[in-house]
Amino acid sequence: MPIAFNCPHCGKHFDVAEQYAGQTGPCQACGQPITIPYGTSSAAAAPKKSSGGGGGGGGATLLIVLLLGGGAGLLVCGGLLVALLLPAVQAAREAARRMQCQNNLKQIVLAMHNYHDTYNTFPPAYIADDNGRPMHSWRTLILPFLGDAGAMAAQSQYDFNYSWDSPQNQAAVQQMIPLYTCPSDTNVNTTMTNYVLVTGPGTAFIDQQGVRLANITDGTSNTIAIVEVTGASVPWAQPTDVSAAEFMQMQQRSRHPGGFQAALFDGSVRFISNTLDPGTLQKLLDPKDGQAVSLP
């Protein structure tokens, strides 16, 4: 049964299909926002005007009303519903992507801990050849500990006797490892990575040195192990990360609104706001500066 009501702003009368009760849209007559009531409202007590003669488009409907012949009304209604629902849908999708990114980092930092259990040190940022040229990334070193099908396939094909970009390793580095890619960064395919170490003086990863848990004297819950960056376009096997200076100068570190994800050495993953004081962020990168700080 149609719901009869008047616009509370201009008094225009409308008859609206019952299934649209509670929905909001602009009045076709005055453009003000109105909400369709549940059942006949008190405003609808006034009798419906006759459509005889002119009436300035008598029988015109609200954007959601279906009295214009069905098809047009459905089209307008659909457009309005999409406009109303799209922000909520986009927010829900980003929340799911952010959760997946967090899960990715969680698995990666746990793999680093499994590496530490085996070798009594976290993996170094890279392994170099005799000339000091980086040959293998830490992301390659932890492949056996990830428990991911793509990682296992890559591990079985990767030959540490040759550099990551050698012909002998091309099949391995073309393996897709979704764990190494943030799902919010749609510009990166799964042979690339968003997850890097922050390296150099004032961090836990200096050259080829591997840090031990005992060396993280500021506390594992106060020290960043891995961060996500956007737009890096780094193949997951490439021994390339980001220096502390580069990371501190980044204007946008991730595709997540408001901040970026980071895995701490205690195995937890935190979302860090872009508004975090740079000095605090620098202290979180240093494992033993004697200035232990906690994330808010």
Protein Blocks (a to p, Z undefined) as FASTA:
>chain_A
ZZddddfklopacdddfklgoiacddfklopacdddehjdfklmpccddfehjlnoghia
cfkbcklnojmmmmmmmmmmmmmmmmmmmmmmmmmmmmmmmmmmmmmmmmmmmmmmmnop
acdfbdcdfkopafbdfklmmmmmnopaklmmmmmmpcfkbcfkbmklmmmmmpccfklp
cfklmmbcfkbcfbdcdedehiabecjbccdfklmmnopklccfbdcdehklpafklccd
ddfklmmmpmblbfbehiacdddfkopacdddfklcfklmmmmmpmblopacddZZ
